[in-house]
Amino acid sequence: MLEKTNRKPFDLEERTFLFAKEVRLFAKNLPASGANNEDIKQLIRSSGSIGANYIEANEAVSKKDFLFRIKISRK
């Protein structure tokens, strides 16, 4: 799935971006049907929100705000 390179081991911003990208590639291969379409949409939205919430946590104004936002990202 993710290729090993000389990246920092905890570069979560890049890792969450790659995760969302991989989920989209995975979703393209799923069969389209009435039952799957809504689930696929939700899967894509939620995979992208992980990175967005992580970036927002890094832009927090205080440590308390950071902890609150990082907990949202972990959910």
QUIFEN-V44195 format. One record per helix or strand of 2 or more residues. SS is the DSSP state (A for helix, B for strand). FROM is the first residue (numbers start at 1). TO is the last residue. If there is no record, write none. Layout:
ss = <SS	SS>
from = <FROM	FROM>
to = <TO	TO>
//
This chain:
ss = <A	A	A>
from = <12	34	63>
to = <28	58	74>
//
